[in-house]
């Protein structure tokens, strides 16, 4: 069956360092992958989308890679700040027409000053 | 641009009672989603509407959950009767339109309704 795995343990890093979060999937061939940020008590907020034919995507301090051979996406935040502390979710399309988004459980990131 | 609105924000009910949640999507967004998010898990899609038609409700427990989107705008999600395992955050999201895997759309989420069933 299809599965999405994200780091189950929280990631604690020091301010200014680069945070790297992992999203692994099995039994999928997604056309794209999305990353969302979720703060406590709030709904997820879309951050980035990367397509299967793109190796890397950047947006300000964020960088996403997508390796369809390894079935893995890496999400990087450079020069991390305490305000980056949140849960980060990856999501992949499912369904005959790719109309359904399936989310991973998310990884909690804590950036300490 | 106003975001996705949901109400109520919190609800506490006893098991076997009924509850309803309301969602107002971003103006002009054709697609509306209801998700259930249990603590420590990612959101799980319950039902997806395209305008006022259902696109996917394969994970909706239809014996107790129902949803409607009258006139293709606002939507309500109802649980009747509630069980303890329904305790979760119910998220509503919308996106401009959906054209399948070729043109994916980002989803805009509301703040959610936290339901506690005792």
Boltz contact constraints between the chains, C-beta under 6 A:
constraints:
  - contact:
      token1: [A, 31]
      token2: [B, 101]
      max_distance: 6.0
  - contact:
      token1: [A, 32]
      token2: [B, 104]
      max_distance: 6.0
  - contact:
      token1: [A, 42]
      token2: [B, 111]
      max_distance: 6.0
  - contact:
      token1: [A, 43]
      token2: [B, 91]
      max_distance: 6.0
  - contact:
      token1: [A, 43]
      token2: [B, 109]
      max_distance: 6.0
  - contact:
      token1: [A, 43]
      token2: [B, 110]
      max_distance: 6.0
  - contact:
      token1: [A, 43]
      token2: [B, 111]
      max_distance: 6.0
  - contact:
      token1: [A, 43]
      token2: [B, 112]
      max_distance: 6.0
  - contact:
      token1: [A, 44]
      token2: [B, 109]
      max_distance: 6.0
  - contact:
      token1: [A, 46]
      token2: [B, 106]
      max_distance: 6.0
  - contact:
      token1: [A, 89]
      token2: [B, 42]
      max_distance: 6.0
  - contact:
      token1: [A, 93]
      token2: [B, 101]
      max_distance: 6.0
  - contact:
      token1: [A, 97]
      token2: [B, 100]
      max_distance: 6.0
  - contact:
      token1: [A, 98]
      token2: [B, 100]
      max_distance: 6.0
  - contact:
      token1: [A, 98]
      token2: [B, 101]
      max_distance: 6.0
  - contact:
      token1: [A, 99]
      token2: [B, 55]
      max_distance: 6.0
  - contact:
      token1: [A, 99]
      token2: [B, 98]
      max_distance: 6.0
  - contact:
      token1: [A, 100]
      token2: [B, 45]
      max_distance: 6.0
  - contact:
      token1: [A, 100]
      token2: [B, 56]
      max_distance: 6.0
  - contact:
      token1: [A, 103]
      token2: [B, 42]
      max_distance: 6.0
  - contact:
      token1: [A, 103]
      token2: [B, 43]
      max_distance: 6.0
  - contact:
      token1: [A, 104]
      token2: [B, 42]
      max_distance: 6.0
  - contact:
      token1: [A, 105]
      token2: [B, 41]
      max_distance: 6.0
  - contact:
      token1: [A, 105]
      token2: [B, 42]
      max_distance: 6.0
  - contact:
      token1: [A, 106]
      token2: [B, 42]
      max_distance: 6.0
